[in-house]
């Protein structure tokens, strides 16, 4: 079973091969993939969450097909006291209004993907682009690195069966991550 692991040197392996499956996200009442993975490996997940409505960056608005504000979930994600990633998620307002828990700090078992699914916006495809990202001053201060340091960033785009993008998340990872993806071969 794919899961996050942390080696003795503190390196985090994020294994994306099955992390978004419902049974993984909701395991033991977890509030999403990250919490479930960290718990399974014996860690102590914690997220400081703020929820607001704001204009999405132009590239995110284009992906979401919106002109106007989006619901923004900003998270500082910890393993114990160690901040390991920053994540900002943008969701179209109409999707959040159909799934009201999306605008709550506590989204319940399975997190926003489960709430969206219950409201008829099940994500059937996720695309993740991994890029090198130059840490801003705020990101550097939060993650304990120098401003301008190169970090890994993941742009996650969740799409429904109808082809609608209902979630765009930008993860900025602190130092010491390895990302693993699998591709089925025919």
HELIX and SHEET records of a PDB file:
HELIX    1   1 UNK A   22  UNK A   25  1                                   4    
HELIX    2   2 UNK A   27  UNK A   29  5                                   3    
HELIX    3   3 UNK A   33  UNK A   40  1                                   8    
HELIX    4   4 UNK A   58  UNK A   64  1                                   7    
HELIX    5   5 UNK A   93  UNK A   98  1                                   6    
HELIX    6   6 UNK A  100  UNK A  103  5                                   4    
HELIX    7   7 UNK A  111  UNK A  118  1                                   8    
HELIX    8   8 UNK A  137  UNK A  143  1                                   7    
SHEET    1   A 3 UNK A   5  UNK A   6  0                                        
SHEET    2   A 3 UNK A  12  UNK A  15 -1                                        
SHEET    3   A 3 UNK A 177  UNK A 180  1                                        
SHEET    1   B 6 UNK A  45  UNK A  55  0                                        
SHEET    2   B 6 UNK A  69  UNK A  79 -1                                        
SHEET    3   B 6 UNK A  82  UNK A  92 -1                                        
SHEET    4   B 6 UNK A 165  UNK A 173 -1                                        
SHEET    5   B 6 UNK A 150  UNK A 160 -1                                        
SHEET    6   B 6 UNK A 123  UNK A 134 -1                                        
END                                                                             
